[in-house]
Amino acid sequence: MVMQMEISDAIKTRRSIRSFKKDPVPDDLLRQIIEAGAFAPSSHNTQPWEFIIIKDRTTIEKLSRTHEWSAHLKGAPVVIVACGNLKKRDHVFPCMVSVALAVENMLLAINSLGLATCWTYIHNPELPRAEKNVKETFGLPDHIIPLCMLPIGYPASTQKNKKIVKTEKIIHYEKYSEKS
Ligand SMILES: Cc1cc2nc3c(=O)[nH]c(=O)nc-3n(C[C@H](O)[C@H](O)[C@H](O)COP(=O)(O)O)c2cc1C
């Protein structure tokens, strides 16, 4: 299986899916997904990302209890935890933004492969408990910051159409002006 979707279709049909079929995700697809992430732009081209692939049911169960919005992980055949490596980019903000761009590439790749996922937060300085839980689960060293978890599987549900804010409402010509 190779990614075939037009980029505009991959962008416009991507949705967060939280229920998955039990069918396993082939390893070569997981590699393609991570490779899509590896082509993202990054601060000073440091490519500061690391990806942990988890299929172990006990670990996935534990990750599903990370916080109140992570229960959907339980049904996923595989989870990828995307991390930033502060030894590769030593400031947290550009490191995490770079990893987020890699993850968006991965979300689009997942969609174009007929798979589904949902960005599930870990790193949030305002809610530090999730990060602490995940760091403990994997025994991560201080320089590895887990950004988010991606439960991946074949979709077992669809999402209702999402209302997208009209483009005119978010474009500002020459200067910023408040729009209602
Ligand atoms: C930074 C970020 C954190 C998110 N965290 C969670 C989460 O912890 N749990 C969850 O179920 N969804 C999470 N989501 C998914 C959003 O709820 C979802 O993207 C949003 O509702 C829009 O729906 P869509 O992705 O289908 O377009 C997160 C998304 C982003 C971008």
The ligand as a Gaussian input file, in Angstrom:
#p B3LYP/6-31G(d) Opt

LIG

0 1
 C       -3.001000      20.194000      20.362000
 C       -4.138000      19.203000      20.270000
 C       -4.449000      18.418000      21.352000
 C       -5.485000      17.487000      21.266000
 N       -5.712000      16.656000      22.328000
 C       -6.697000      15.746000      22.247000
 C       -6.882000      14.816000      23.304000
 O       -6.134000      14.780000      24.282000
 N       -7.914000      13.931000      23.194000
 C       -8.740000      13.910000      22.102000
 O       -9.643000      13.069000      22.069000
 N       -8.573000      14.762000      21.060000
 C       -7.558000      15.660000      21.100000
 N       -7.331000      16.488000      20.037000
 C       -8.163000      16.381000      18.811000
 C       -9.132000      17.569000      18.689000
 O      -10.177000      17.407000      19.603000
 C       -9.633000      17.628000      17.240000
 O       -8.552000      17.858000      16.362000
 C      -10.676000      18.732000      17.055000
 O      -11.855000      18.458000      17.777000
 C      -11.030000      18.959000      15.577000
 O      -11.544000      17.756000      15.015000
 P      -10.870000      17.083000      13.731000
 O       -9.456000      16.710000      14.118000
 O      -11.719000      15.890000      13.431000
 O      -10.850000      18.077000      12.629000
 C       -6.264000      17.393000      20.081000
 C       -5.919000      18.173000      18.975000
 C       -4.861000      19.049000      19.052000
 C       -4.472000      19.825000      17.816000

